[in-house]
Amino acid sequence: MAQHHNEPKEDNNFYSLYYIAGLLAGLFVGAIVDRGLIYIPIGGVLGLLTAALFISKLVKGRENAK
């Protein structure tokens, strides 16, 4: 009896790119606010939250949409 080896499915999951883009955009906006250095990490956190919201509401479930 031949054994079938299941090839690992390549997952083209680009969610990490959304998180990186959100983080960098938030850090950049926090840096240009010019109110103090505390706004840079706050901007980063808000950028990550925005990326998570974007992924959960707009991206998931549309992988097969063309």
Backbone bond lengths (Angstrom), bond angles and torsions (degrees), N, CA, C in turn:
res aa  C-N    CA-C-N  psi(-1)  N-CA   C-N-CA  omega(-1)  CA-C   N-CA-C  phi
1 M - - - 1.435 - - 1.524 108.03 -
2 A 1.291 116.10 126.58 1.464 121.15 -178.48 1.515 109.92 -81.45
3 Q 1.298 114.55 137.79 1.461 118.64 176.79 1.520 108.35 -94.90
4 H 1.297 113.66 135.23 1.456 119.48 179.15 1.518 108.69 -96.29
5 H 1.300 114.72 127.27 1.452 119.87 176.95 1.517 108.27 -95.09
6 N 1.303 114.72 119.84 1.452 118.92 177.64 1.520 109.18 -80.06
7 E 1.306 114.46 120.68 1.459 119.15 176.86 1.523 108.81 -70.70
8 P 1.307 117.76 138.60 1.465 118.32 177.54 1.520 109.94 -64.65
9 K 1.300 115.03 131.26 1.454 120.92 -178.31 1.522 108.67 -72.56
10 E 1.316 115.12 129.16 1.460 119.00 177.13 1.521 108.05 -76.04
11 D 1.303 114.36 122.03 1.457 119.77 -178.54 1.523 108.55 -99.23
12 N 1.302 116.05 111.04 1.458 120.44 178.81 1.514 108.97 -86.17
13 N 1.308 115.01 65.60 1.447 122.02 -178.23 1.518 108.42 -95.79
14 F 1.310 116.13 111.87 1.451 121.10 -176.54 1.524 112.16 -105.01
15 Y 1.346 116.65 23.63 1.456 119.60 -178.57 1.518 111.88 -62.87
16 S 1.325 117.15 -32.86 1.462 119.12 -178.88 1.527 110.82 -64.92
17 L 1.322 117.48 -30.22 1.470 119.57 177.06 1.520 111.32 -66.34
18 Y 1.334 116.47 -36.84 1.461 119.39 176.74 1.529 110.83 -64.66
19 Y 1.334 115.87 -41.04 1.458 119.68 179.44 1.531 111.21 -66.32
20 I 1.313 117.30 -40.63 1.465 120.08 178.91 1.519 110.63 -66.00
21 A 1.328 116.72 -42.69 1.467 120.14 178.78 1.521 110.74 -63.93
22 G 1.332 118.01 -41.55 1.456 121.12 178.17 1.515 111.95 -64.95
23 L 1.324 116.22 -41.44 1.463 119.96 179.21 1.521 110.91 -64.12
24 L 1.327 117.19 -47.55 1.465 120.05 -178.96 1.523 112.06 -64.90
25 A 1.321 116.79 -40.21 1.464 119.72 178.24 1.525 110.68 -65.30
26 G 1.338 116.95 -41.34 1.459 120.06 178.18 1.513 112.50 -65.35
27 L 1.333 116.62 -41.39 1.463 119.77 177.25 1.522 111.34 -63.80
28 F 1.318 116.47 -39.94 1.462 120.41 179.15 1.530 111.26 -64.94
29 V 1.315 116.27 -45.96 1.468 119.65 178.99 1.521 110.55 -63.97
30 G 1.326 116.89 -40.29 1.450 120.19 177.23 1.521 112.32 -62.96
31 A 1.332 116.78 -32.75 1.459 120.40 179.45 1.518 112.18 -74.22
32 I 1.324 117.88 -32.59 1.458 118.99 -177.42 1.522 112.94 -89.43
33 V 1.338 117.58 -4.31 1.462 119.66 177.98 1.525 109.88 -64.14
34 D 1.322 117.20 -33.62 1.462 123.34 173.65 1.527 112.35 64.12
35 R 1.330 117.10 38.80 1.461 121.98 175.64 1.523 111.67 -112.20
36 G 1.299 116.58 -9.08 1.457 120.60 -179.14 1.517 109.78 147.71
37 L 1.310 114.86 166.47 1.455 119.60 -177.39 1.521 112.82 -73.23
38 I 1.322 118.50 -16.26 1.465 120.91 -178.68 1.524 111.33 -68.87
39 Y 1.316 117.90 -22.06 1.460 120.22 -178.02 1.516 113.26 -77.88
40 I 1.316 118.02 -15.54 1.470 120.08 178.16 1.529 110.38 -67.54
41 P 1.355 120.69 -53.11 1.472 118.19 177.21 1.527 112.91 -67.54
42 I 1.320 117.51 -31.03 1.469 119.78 176.84 1.526 109.48 -63.80
43 G 1.325 116.76 -42.48 1.464 120.40 176.61 1.514 111.92 -62.77
44 G 1.337 116.39 -38.33 1.468 119.86 177.32 1.509 112.36 -62.72
45 V 1.332 116.66 -43.42 1.463 120.83 178.97 1.530 110.42 -65.17
46 L 1.311 116.64 -43.00 1.470 119.32 178.46 1.533 111.34 -65.45
47 G 1.322 117.09 -34.93 1.465 120.38 175.64 1.513 112.08 -64.74
48 L 1.345 116.91 -40.94 1.464 120.46 177.21 1.524 111.33 -65.65
49 L 1.315 116.85 -40.57 1.468 120.01 178.04 1.523 111.27 -65.01
50 T 1.321 116.64 -38.70 1.461 120.26 177.54 1.530 110.76 -65.47
51 A 1.320 117.22 -40.35 1.471 120.76 177.58 1.519 110.76 -64.31
52 A 1.328 117.56 -41.06 1.466 120.70 178.51 1.523 110.95 -63.95
53 L 1.314 117.21 -41.43 1.461 121.03 177.46 1.524 110.62 -64.43
54 F 1.312 116.67 -42.24 1.459 121.16 178.55 1.517 111.40 -61.24
55 I 1.326 116.45 -44.43 1.462 120.43 -179.17 1.523 110.49 -66.18
56 S 1.333 116.78 -45.15 1.464 119.32 -174.22 1.526 112.65 -70.74
57 K 1.308 118.24 -32.68 1.473 120.60 -175.11 1.517 114.09 -97.60
58 L 1.324 118.18 -31.06 1.459 119.32 -172.95 1.525 114.13 -113.39
59 V 1.316 118.17 -33.74 1.457 119.80 -171.18 1.517 112.27 -91.25
60 K 1.330 118.33 -46.34 1.462 120.70 -176.44 1.524 110.52 -64.62
61 G 1.302 114.99 135.75 1.453 120.63 179.94 1.501 113.62 91.68
62 R 1.302 117.68 -4.29 1.458 120.90 -179.70 1.523 111.98 -114.97
63 E 1.326 116.43 21.61 1.457 119.44 -178.71 1.510 112.04 -64.89
64 N 1.316 116.96 -33.80 1.454 121.23 -176.38 1.525 113.22 -97.63
65 A 1.318 117.59 -1.17 1.457 120.45 179.97 1.525 109.40 -73.00
66 K 1.316 115.08 132.84 1.478 119.05 179.72 1.488 110.68 -126.21
